[in-house]
Amino acid sequence: MSDLSDDIRSAFEHTKYTVADVSQNRGQVRIELLEADAEADALREVLDTVIDLDDVFGPNVTTESTDGQGVRTVVTFRQR
């Protein structure tokens, strides 16, 4: 795991969020949170503590449901 992934995990874990996974693939970062009701603005604020939002391209906050794992909040973005 890269330093960015470690920093992102740490920032979210030091807030009220429980991180299920942080992954990176070809410049895209994906953060899975166990909370299904996380607010997009609050998530962006946490993300801004780790990476300058000017370096974030196409941030997206969605929810997804996986069989047997319940609903999760997923934050994705591309790093410039």
C-alpha positions as CSV (number, residue, x, y, z in Angstrom):
1,M,0.0,0.0,0.0
2,S,1.3,3.5,-0.8
3,D,1.8,6.3,1.6
4,L,-1.2,8.1,0.1
5,S,-3.4,5.1,0.8
6,D,-2.0,4.8,4.3
7,D,-2.6,8.6,4.9
8,I,-6.2,8.4,3.6
9,R,-7.0,5.4,5.8
10,S,-5.6,7.1,8.8
11,A,-7.5,10.4,8.1
12,F,-10.8,8.6,7.8
13,E,-10.2,6.3,10.8
14,H,-9.4,9.4,13.0
15,T,-12.9,10.6,12.2
16,K,-16.2,8.8,12.7
17,Y,-15.7,6.5,9.7
18,T,-14.8,2.9,9.5
19,V,-12.6,2.1,6.5
20,A,-13.2,-1.2,4.8
21,D,-10.6,-0.8,2.0
22,V,-8.4,1.8,0.3
23,S,-7.1,0.9,-3.2
24,Q,-5.3,2.5,-6.0
25,N,-5.2,1.5,-9.7
26,R,-3.8,3.5,-12.5
27,G,-4.2,6.8,-10.8
28,Q,-7.7,6.1,-9.5
29,V,-8.2,5.9,-5.7
30,R,-11.1,4.1,-4.2
31,I,-12.1,4.3,-0.5
32,E,-14.8,2.0,0.9
33,L,-16.5,3.0,4.1
34,L,-18.8,0.8,6.2
35,E,-21.1,3.7,6.9
36,A,-24.0,3.8,4.4
37,D,-25.1,7.3,5.4
38,A,-21.9,9.3,5.1
39,E,-22.4,12.9,3.7
40,A,-20.4,13.8,0.6
41,D,-19.3,17.2,1.9
42,A,-18.0,15.8,5.2
43,L,-16.0,13.1,3.2
44,R,-14.5,15.8,1.0
45,E,-13.4,17.7,4.1
46,V,-11.6,14.6,5.4
47,L,-10.1,14.0,2.0
48,D,-8.8,17.6,1.9
49,T,-6.8,17.0,5.0
50,V,-4.8,14.4,3.1
51,I,-4.6,15.7,-0.5
52,D,-5.1,19.1,-1.9
53,L,-8.5,19.1,-3.6
54,D,-6.9,20.9,-6.6
55,D,-5.0,17.5,-7.2
56,V,-8.3,15.6,-7.1
57,F,-10.1,15.1,-10.4
58,G,-13.6,13.8,-10.6
59,P,-14.4,13.1,-7.0
60,N,-17.5,10.8,-6.7
61,V,-19.4,9.6,-3.6
62,T,-21.8,6.7,-4.1
63,T,-23.3,3.9,-2.1
64,E,-23.1,0.3,-3.2
65,S,-24.5,-3.0,-2.0
66,T,-22.7,-6.2,-2.0
67,D,-24.3,-9.6,-1.2
68,G,-23.7,-10.4,2.4
69,Q,-21.8,-7.2,3.1
70,G,-24.6,-4.6,3.3
71,V,-24.5,-1.1,2.0
72,R,-21.2,0.9,1.9
73,T,-20.2,4.4,1.0
74,V,-17.6,4.5,-1.8
75,V,-15.4,7.6,-2.5
76,T,-13.5,7.5,-5.8
77,F,-11.3,10.1,-7.5
78,R,-8.4,10.4,-9.9
79,Q,-5.2,12.0,-8.7
80,R,-3.7,14.6,-11.0
